[in-house]
Amino acid sequence: KRPLFVKTIVSEQGLVAFCMKEYTPKSPAVHFVDGKVMMKNSRGDMIIFNGTYRWSPKGGIGVGGYEAGAIIEFLKESIGIVKIMIYDGHHSKYRFDVNANGFTASYNYITE
């Protein structure tokens, strides 16, 4: 397994980005792929999105529109750890956890 550092960013405009950096010598190239984003919270609730995502040369994807809104609502309704898996449509699966505790208060603060 390759170590992975992930930042989950939510903007005031309701966009979500998963910024991923693998600790390997090469960075992913910009490309569009049919990928999948799956999220499962500690209650066992799950959401899955299939779509075409643009991968950044610095590592990561941005999600907008309906999917971003659904991700934000899912995180707001979750408590504790949310397991996330992103499949890039080719050969890589990125798995990481996000702690959703305090997400609702923080999100409400930036959107007021």
N, C-alpha and C positions, 0 to 999 in steps of 0.2 A: 504494500500500500504506500501511496505517496502522501506525505503530510499536506494538509490543505488549510489555508486560512481564509475565512469567509466574512465579509461584511454584508449585512442585510440593511439596505438603505430604503427608507420610505420618505418621499418628498411631500411638501405641502400640496402639490398639485395631484397627489394620489398615484404617483408612479412608484414602482418597486424595482429595486436592482439587487441582484445577488452578485457581488464582486468577489471573485475567487482567484486566489493565487496559489498555484501549486509550487512547492519548493523543489523545482527541477530546473535544469539549465535552459529549457526552451519555453517560450510563451505560445499559447494558441494563436493561430492566425485568424483574421476576420473572415467569417464565413456565415452563411445562412443555413440552418439545418432544421429539419422537422424533429423537434425534441419533445420532451415530456417533463413536466414538473409535478411531483407528487408530495403532498404534505399530510402528516398524520399527527394528531395531538395526543395528549396523555389520556383522554377519554376514549380514544379509538376512532374519533371522527376523522374522515379523510376527504381530501379534494385532489383531483387529478386534472391537469390541463395538457392537451396536445396542441402544439402550434409550431409555427415557423419563427425561430428566434435568431436574432443577430448576435453573434458572439464577438465580444470586444477583443482586440489584440492584447489588452492588458489582463484578460481573463474575466469572464462573467457575462451575464445577460441582463437586459432590461425588460420589464414587463409593464405594459400599459393597458388602458381600457378596462373592459369587463374583468379580465383576469386579475389585474392589479387590485381592483376594488374587492374582488372575492378573496384575494390573499390577505388584504388588510382586515376585512371582516373576520376571516378565519383566525388570524392572530389575535384580534380583539376578543374573540369568544373563547380563546384557549387559555389555559392556566398551565404553567410549568413548561416542560420540554415539548417542542414541536420538531418532529423528525422530518427532514426534507431530503428528497432525492431528485437530482436533475440528471436526465439522460440526454446526451448531446446528439442523438440520432445516428451516431457512427459507432464508436467503441467505448466511450467513456461514460461512467456513472459517477456522479459526485454526491456523496452522502454527508450530511452534517446536521447538527442540532441547533435550534434557536430557542433561547429561554424567553417565553412569552410573558412572564411575570412583569408587570409594570408597563406593558406595551400600550394598553388603552389610555392610561393617564398621559404617557408621553405623546402619543398620537394626537389626543385631544388638545394638548398644550400647543403643539406646532400648528394645528389647524384652526385655532380660535382667532 
